[in-house]
Structure formats: structure tokens, C-alpha cells
Amino acid sequence: MQIVTSGKVQSNFGAIAEIAKFGEPVTITQYGRPTLLLIRYQDGIDALRELAAKNMTAWLEGRSQTAPNAALDIAEDDLNAIIHAEIAK
């Protein structure tokens, strides 16, 4: 993983973006502390989807504990809307 300062990113964004495009995350620091992580778009989307799935699983498990005999009465479109809303957070 590359680590670069925010100043270096400002002056060399194209070169640093190329590093991230080819799959190597780039940590961007400010005042010596990591503040941002530059990653490929698809890697970010994949991470958001995994988080949404994890949160949905936790929600379903919580629902089954509060109403163990209740059927999951959610239309597929509603379920997709919930997942997309989670991704957009």
C-alpha cells in the first residue's frame, strides 16, 4: 500500500490515481495522519455491498429474534431498496 501526503496528491493526482486504478490502495495523509483511502471504484462498490449484506443479515437476525414465527413479508423491490439505501450511506 502506498502512503502519500495530501500535498503530493494535489500535485500528482494523475500518477497517484493510476496506482489505485491498478488495484493498489493509496493512503493519503494529512499532518502525518491517515485521512483518506484511494481505491478502485469497483473495490469500493464491492466493500459497500458486503457491508450492506452484513447489515441486512444483522437486521434479519434481529427480526427473527423479536418475532421468530413471523414470515418475512417484504417484496423483492422493497428489499432491493433497503440494500441500495444501505449502500448509499
N, C-alpha and C positions, 0 to 999 in steps of 0.2 A: 504494500500500500504506500502510495506516495503521500508525503506531507508537504504542503506548501503554505506560504503566508498569503493573507488576503491581498497584500500589495503585489505579490508575484502573479496572482490570479488576474488582477486588474491589468497588468502589463503584458501578460502572456496567456490570455484566456484560450485562444485557439489551440495552442500546443497542449495546454493542460486538459482541455475538453477532449482532445484526441486520445489522451491517456485513458480517460474514463470511458470513452466510446468503445475502446477495445477490451473492456472488462476489468480494468484495474481501478478500484475506488481511489479517490483522491480526498484526503482530509485537508480541509482549509482551516488554518489557524488565524487567530486574531489576538494580539498581545500574548502570544505564546500558548494560547489555549485552543483546543479544537472547537470550532463553532459550526462548521458545515461539512457535509459529506457529499461529494460529487460522484454520482454513479450513473451507469447506463439507464436510460429510460425504462427499458423492459425489466431490468433488475429491480427498479423501484416499484413498478406495477406488480411484479411477482411478490415482492415483500408486502405490499398493501393488501393483495389478495390473501396471502397467508394470514395476515393479521385479522382481516375480515372473517375468514373461516374460523380462526381461533375464537374470536369474539362471538360468532354465531353459535359455535359449539358450546361455549360457556352459557350463552343465553338459553339454548335448548336444554342444557342440563339443569339449569336453574328452574326453568319452566316445568320440567318433568318432576322435580322435587316438590314444587308447590302444588302441582296438580297431576300426580302420577298416572291417573286413569284418563286424563283429558286427551283427546285427539289433537294433533297439530292441525289446526284449521286455518291455514294460510295458503292463499293462492300462489302459484308459481311466480306470477308477476309481482306480487307483494313481497315475496321472498327475495327476488332479484332486486327490487327497490331498496330493501333493507341492506343487502350486501353492497350495492352501489353507494348508498349513503355512508356506509362504514368506510368504504374506500376513499370517499371524498373528504373525510375528516382530516 
